[in-house]
Amino acid sequence: MKYTVSLKLNHVFQRLYRKGQRSALPTLALYTRPNGRQENRLGLTTGTKLGHAVVRNKLRRRLRAIYRTHEDQFRCGYDIVVVCRGASVDAKYRRLEKDFLRLMKRNGLLLDSGEDKQ
């Protein structure tokens, strides 16, 4: 992930949940907030209700791959938290990808063609 660092601190997650812009679909929920930096910070959340560790890790790997594939299409300077919801466990990769891109567009993070990252 060229323009992104991992989000790991609990208080940053909590701030995003409280003050961030939220969009949701049955598979994913997305929280975003400007961070005043030159790069994005990405956090992934998978609750234990989704299944065992293997299932949760598979979802996180898929979402990281989706993000990495489309990273050059996103605006920089945001904290992003993706929360997996119940329908994401049975969802195909293409559906997760489509839903993730739709949520990024709803939150205004998807660049229009020809637009600069900054």
N, C-alpha and C positions, 0 to 999 in steps of 0.2 A: 504494500500500500504506500504509494509514493508520496501522497500529500496528506497522510493521515497518521495519527498516533492513537494508541489504545486509551480508552477512558476506564480508569480502574478505581478511582476514589469515590467512596460512598457518598460523601457530602455533595459532590458534583452531580451524581445521579439524582439525589434528592432535590437539588436545586432545579434540575431539568424537569422533574416530575411536577414541582410546584409552579415554576415560572415559565416553562418552555411552551412552545406551540405544539399542540397535539393533533395528530390525525390517526384514525384507526380503520382497519378493515377486519373481517373475521380471522384472517391469518396473522396479521401483524399490527402493532401500534408503534407509532413513531413520534418521538419527542425531539424538538430541535430548538436551539437558542444560539445567538451569536456569541462567540467567545473572545473576540478582539485579537485573535492571533492570525498568522498566515496559513495555518493548516487546520484541517478538521480533526476532531477527536471523536472516535467511534466507540460506543459501548453496546454490548449485546446482552440481553437478559432472557434467560430461559428458566422458568420456575419448575419446581419439582413435580408439580401436578401434570406436566407434559409427559413425564415418563422417566425411565432410568437414565443414568449418565450417558449411555451410548446414544440414546435418542436425542438428548439435549445437546451433546457434542456434535452430532450430525447436523442438527439445525444451525448451530453456531458456525460450523465449517461452511455450510451452504451460504449463509448470509454474508460471511466474510468474502467468499468467492464472488458472490453477486456484487458486493460493494467494490471489490478490487477490479472486476471486469468493467464496471461503469464509472470508476472513480474520476476519470477525466471529464465526465459530463456534469459533475456537481460543483456548486459554488464552494469556495474556500472560506474558512473563518467561522465555522460552526461546531458546536457540540451536538452530537447525534446519538440518541439512544434508541435502539430497536428492541421492542419487547415481543417475544413470540407468544402467540395466543393458541388456544386449543386446536383450531383448524389447521395450524401450520404443521402439526405432526403428520397428518395424512396428505398434505399438499405436495404436488409434484414440484420439481425445481423450477419449471417454467412459470407456474402460478406464483411461487414465491418471488421470482424475479419481476414479474409483471406487477404484483402488488407492491413490492418495494419501490419500484420506479414510480408508480402512481402516487404513493405516499410522499416521496421526495418532491414530486411535482406539486402536490397539494400544499406542501410547506414552503414552496418557492425556492427549492434548492437545486432543481434541475435546470441546467443552462439551456437557453434557446440556441438554435443553430447560429454560429457566427459570433456568439457572445463570449467575452473574456471571462476567465475564472474569477477574477477579483471583482 
